[in-house]
Each structure stands twice: as structure tokens, then as C-alpha cells.
Amino acid sequence: MSLGLLEIERLNNPVDMIEFVAATNEWTFERSGEDEIAMTVGGRWADYHVSFSWMSHYEALHLACAFDLRVPEHRVNEVVKLLSRVNSQVLMGHFDFWAHENVVVYRQSLLLAGGAEPTNQQVEVTLSSGLDACENYFQAFQFVVWSGMSADDAMKAVLFETVGEA
């Protein structure tokens, strides 16, 4: 028997849990289809456009988080270098460059194989880890795109930790 042919019947659509968490947190969201929900979450550095999609074939709840930062053609190579450096630091998920839109996107999936149902805690951790990654590295992408900084210099700038309070 092929594992890909195993059909699991679900009691609920996992996107329903995302909608519940969004409503509980009073986030504005749009349910664009049975298997997708989108929302905008305000961060310290930018507003993040978040979408969750249920991928039934893989039994995975996919998170994509993008920010408004268009990468001009002449900075694409340096952004790709930065992606490699950033992704080596990120524990969960990863950043991609979507060339067709010239944007950087954070992606992560929550696997729910065997009919597992997502909990609100799993959804919140998946979302918060994605938003934390975006918040931690947004400025590095901004430095490379807008300031013309190298990937190495941008990483040094955002990994710089201050000690104490002013």
C-alpha cells in the first residue's frame, strides 16, 4: 500500500482553528476560500501579510508571511545571499524569494498527518514564530534593498545586541 493513497477523514477543516484564533485575538481576517485565510498583523517594523492554507494532499497547514518590500532587480543577488545567511539562523520555517513578485516571504508548515487536529496553541506558536522571524530579520532585508548594504553587513547589523538601558 502506498502511503500517499491513505485517506483520512477529518472532523474539521484546520483553517477553522486559524479563524477561531484570529477572532479570539480580534485580528481582521478574510476567509478567501474553504482552505485559506488571510490577515494582516502589525509588527514593530512593518505590517505582515499572513495567509494560512490547508494542503489536504500533504495534510499540512501552510503559513506564508510577507512584508511590503519589493526587491529591485539589481539587489536580487545580494538578497539571495542574505536569505542563505538568515535561513541558517532560523530554527523553524524559512525565507524564500518569490521572483515572480520580487518579494521575500517567510514560510512554514504544521504537519497534521494521520488526521491530527491543530490546537490553538500550535497555531499561535506557528504564527508567532513566523512573525518573530520576520521581525528579527526585516531590517536586514531593508538594509540590503534600500541601503545597498552587503548581506554580511546587514546580518551583523541586525544580530548586534545591546546591553543595558539608556
Secondary structure as UniProt FT lines:
FT   HELIX           3..5
FT   HELIX           14..24
FT   TURN            25..26
FT   STRAND          29..33
FT   TURN            34..35
FT   STRAND          36..42
FT   STRAND          47..55
FT   TURN            56..59
FT   STRAND          60..67
FT   HELIX           73..75
FT   HELIX           76..87
FT   TURN            88..89
FT   STRAND          94..98
FT   TURN            99..102
FT   STRAND          103..111
FT   HELIX           113..115
FT   HELIX           120..146
FT   HELIX           151..159
//
